[in-house]
């Protein structure tokens, strides 16, 4: 899942980005309204985390513009030091889907993010299943035939993307978009290497699904009996 964080406090931005990345999210962080607006034009996000006190404008005005003029449908979680009742009402009326007051615990932030992504029409279920493979995105637990296996976070994030589109070919660009933030130093064969490791791990654990290749397009999680390469 890819998140856009708009926070002008460098230390807080670093902490939030790090905490969310540890939980399996891909995070693009920006400090200004202008940069955030450009990012929204360049990429698709599953959730936006918005600070209200930005150096080049008020977050409420920015949010209202996104929702009203740009018809933004991406859920928005406001994170701010403005803790008055009127501030909360104003934020929610402007289009925020949730409102979290600073300081906050990282566990609560992660829980609120997942709650927003679980809403009807959103993209996040917490327990995924494909064949004999089970993934609990909250606890980062992967089980195959009921046996929990160890899986590095990058492979798990890849598995999550494929499981959310099980039976369908997912474009390589879509997978990379979900796994890596903007500006990340990603080697040309990074995704292929992760795909290879995930394939080996699934096979070693006797999974009855496999990552199949659609040449020139992307990858799909399909039953093990399906052809190795898709056209």
C-alpha positions as CSV (number, residue, x, y, z in Angstrom):
1,X,0.0,0.0,0.0
2,X,1.4,3.4,-1.0
3,X,0.9,6.4,1.4
4,X,1.5,10.1,0.9
5,X,2.7,11.9,4.0
6,X,2.7,15.7,4.1
7,X,4.5,16.9,7.2
8,X,7.0,19.8,7.5
9,X,8.6,18.7,10.7
10,X,11.7,16.8,9.5
11,X,12.1,14.7,12.6
12,X,8.4,13.7,12.8
13,X,8.3,13.0,9.1
14,X,11.2,10.7,9.5
15,X,9.7,8.9,12.5
16,X,6.3,8.5,10.8
17,X,7.8,7.3,7.5
18,X,10.0,4.8,9.3
19,X,7.2,3.5,11.5
20,X,4.9,3.0,8.5
21,X,7.6,1.5,6.4
22,X,8.2,-1.1,9.1
23,X,4.5,-2.0,9.0
24,X,4.8,-2.7,5.3
25,X,3.7,0.5,3.7
26,X,5.5,2.4,1.0
27,X,5.7,6.1,2.0
28,X,6.4,9.2,0.0
29,X,7.0,12.2,2.3
30,X,6.9,15.8,1.4
31,X,7.0,19.0,3.5
32,X,5.0,21.5,1.4
33,X,1.5,21.7,-0.1
34,X,3.1,22.4,-3.5
35,X,5.2,19.3,-3.5
36,X,2.3,17.2,-2.3
37,X,0.1,18.4,-5.1
38,X,2.7,17.6,-7.7
39,X,3.1,14.1,-6.1
40,X,-0.7,13.5,-6.4
41,X,-0.5,14.3,-10.1
42,X,2.4,11.9,-10.6
43,X,1.3,8.9,-8.6
44,X,-1.7,7.1,-7.2
45,X,-2.0,6.8,-3.4
46,X,-4.1,4.5,-1.2
47,X,-4.1,7.0,1.7
48,X,-3.0,10.6,2.4
49,X,-1.6,11.7,5.8
50,X,-1.9,15.5,6.0
51,X,-0.5,18.0,8.5
52,X,-2.4,21.2,8.7
53,X,0.3,23.7,9.5
54,X,2.3,23.8,6.3
55,X,4.9,26.4,5.3
56,X,3.2,27.4,2.1
57,X,-0.4,27.2,3.0
58,X,-3.1,25.9,5.4
59,X,-3.8,22.2,5.2
60,X,-7.6,22.8,5.5
61,X,-7.6,25.0,2.4
62,X,-5.5,22.4,0.6
63,X,-7.8,19.5,1.6
64,X,-10.9,21.5,0.7
65,X,-9.4,22.2,-2.8
66,X,-8.5,18.5,-3.3
67,X,-11.9,17.3,-2.4
68,X,-14.1,19.9,-4.1
69,X,-12.1,21.0,-7.1
70,X,-10.1,17.9,-7.9
71,X,-12.7,15.4,-6.8
72,X,-10.2,13.5,-4.7
73,X,-11.5,10.1,-3.6
74,X,-8.4,9.0,-1.7
75,X,-9.0,8.8,2.0
76,X,-7.3,11.5,4.1
77,X,-6.1,11.2,7.7
78,X,-5.3,14.6,9.2
79,X,-2.5,14.6,11.7
80,X,-2.1,17.9,13.5
81,X,-1.5,19.7,16.8
82,X,-4.8,21.5,16.5
83,X,-6.9,19.8,19.1
84,X,-9.9,22.0,19.6
85,X,-13.4,20.7,18.9
86,X,-13.9,23.4,16.3
87,X,-10.7,22.4,14.6
88,X,-11.8,18.8,14.3
89,X,-15.2,19.7,13.0
90,X,-13.6,22.1,10.4
91,X,-11.2,19.4,9.3
92,X,-13.9,16.7,8.9
93,X,-16.2,19.2,7.1
94,X,-13.4,20.0,4.7
95,X,-13.2,16.3,3.7
96,X,-10.9,14.6,6.1
97,X,-11.9,10.9,6.7
98,X,-10.2,10.9,10.2
99,X,-8.4,13.3,12.5
100,X,-5.5,12.4,14.8
101,X,-4.0,14.9,17.3
102,X,-0.3,15.2,17.9
103,X,1.4,13.8,19.8
104,X,0.2,10.3,19.0
105,X,1.5,6.7,19.4
106,X,2.7,5.0,16.2
107,X,0.5,2.0,17.0
108,X,-2.6,4.2,16.9
109,X,-1.5,5.8,13.7
110,X,-1.0,2.5,12.0
111,X,-4.4,1.2,13.3
112,X,-6.2,4.3,12.0
113,X,-4.5,3.9,8.6
114,X,-5.6,0.3,8.4
115,X,-9.1,1.2,9.5
116,X,-9.4,3.8,6.8
117,X,-8.1,1.3,4.2
118,X,-10.6,-1.3,5.3
119,X,-13.7,0.9,4.7
120,X,-16.1,-0.1,2.0
121,X,-14.6,0.8,-1.4
122,X,-11.1,1.0,0.0
123,X,-8.3,-1.4,-0.8
124,X,-7.2,-3.1,2.4
125,X,-8.5,-6.4,3.8
126,X,-6.6,-7.7,6.8
127,X,-6.6,-11.4,6.1
128,X,-5.8,-12.6,2.6
129,X,-6.0,-16.1,1.2
130,X,-4.8,-17.7,-2.1
131,X,-4.8,-21.4,-2.3
132,X,-3.1,-22.8,0.8
133,X,-1.3,-19.5,1.5
134,X,-2.7,-17.1,4.2
135,X,-1.4,-13.6,5.0
136,X,-2.4,-11.5,8.0
137,X,-1.3,-8.0,7.1
138,X,-1.8,-6.8,10.7
139,X,0.6,-9.3,12.3
140,X,2.8,-9.8,9.2
141,X,2.1,-13.6,9.6
142,X,2.4,-15.8,6.5
143,X,1.2,-19.4,6.8
144,X,1.2,-22.2,4.2
145,X,-0.9,-25.2,4.9
146,X,-1.4,-23.9,8.4
147,X,2.3,-23.6,9.1
148,X,3.8,-20.2,9.8
149,X,6.8,-19.4,7.7
150,X,9.4,-16.6,8.0
151,X,9.3,-14.1,5.2
152,X,11.3,-10.8,4.8
153,X,9.2,-7.7,4.7
154,X,9.9,-6.9,1.0
155,X,8.8,-10.3,-0.1
156,X,5.8,-10.1,2.1
157,X,4.8,-6.8,0.5
158,X,5.2,-8.3,-2.9
159,X,3.1,-11.3,-1.9
160,X,0.4,-8.9,-0.5
161,X,0.1,-7.1,-3.8
162,X,-0.2,-10.3,-5.8
163,X,-2.7,-11.8,-3.3
164,X,-4.9,-8.8,-3.6
165,X,-5.0,-9.4,-7.3
166,X,-4.9,-13.2,-7.2
167,X,-5.7,-14.7,-10.6
168,X,-4.9,-11.5,-12.4
169,X,-1.8,-10.2,-14.1
170,X,-0.4,-7.2,-12.2
171,X,1.7,-4.8,-14.2
172,X,5.3,-4.6,-13.2
173,X,4.9,-0.8,-12.9
174,X,2.0,-1.3,-10.5
175,X,4.0,-3.6,-8.3
176,X,7.0,-1.3,-8.2
177,X,4.7,1.6,-7.4
178,X,3.4,-0.3,-4.4
179,X,6.8,-1.5,-3.1
180,X,9.1,1.5,-3.6
181,X,8.6,5.2,-2.7
182,X,9.3,7.9,-5.2
183,X,13.0,8.6,-5.6
184,X,14.0,5.3,-4.1
185,X,17.4,4.0,-5.3
186,X,16.1,0.9,-6.9
187,X,18.3,-1.3,-9.1
188,X,16.9,-2.3,-12.5
189,X,16.6,-6.0,-11.5
190,X,15.4,-5.4,-7.9
191,X,11.9,-6.6,-8.5
192,X,13.0,-9.6,-10.5
193,X,15.3,-10.6,-7.7
194,X,12.5,-10.3,-5.1
195,X,10.2,-12.3,-7.4
196,X,12.8,-15.0,-7.6
197,X,13.2,-15.2,-3.9
198,X,9.5,-15.3,-3.3
199,X,9.0,-18.1,-5.8
200,X,11.7,-20.2,-4.1
201,X,10.2,-19.5,-0.7
202,X,6.7,-20.5,-1.8
203,X,7.9,-23.7,-3.5
204,X,10.0,-24.7,-0.5
205,X,7.0,-24.4,1.8
206,X,4.8,-26.5,-0.6
207,X,2.5,-23.6,-1.6
208,X,-0.1,-24.6,-4.2
209,X,0.2,-21.2,-5.9
210,X,3.1,-19.8,-7.8
211,X,4.2,-16.4,-9.2
212,X,3.8,-16.7,-12.9
213,X,5.3,-14.4,-15.5
214,X,3.3,-12.5,-18.2
215,X,6.1,-11.6,-20.6
216,X,6.5,-7.9,-21.0
217,X,3.6,-7.1,-18.8
218,X,3.9,-8.3,-15.2
219,X,3.2,-11.1,-12.8
220,X,0.3,-13.1,-11.5
221,X,-0.4,-15.4,-8.5
222,X,-2.0,-18.5,-10.0
223,X,-2.5,-22.2,-9.1
224,X,0.7,-24.2,-9.3
225,X,-0.6,-26.2,-12.2
226,X,-1.0,-23.1,-14.5
227,X,1.6,-22.5,-17.2
228,X,4.8,-21.0,-16.0
229,X,4.7,-18.1,-18.5
230,X,1.5,-16.3,-19.5
231,X,0.9,-14.6,-22.8
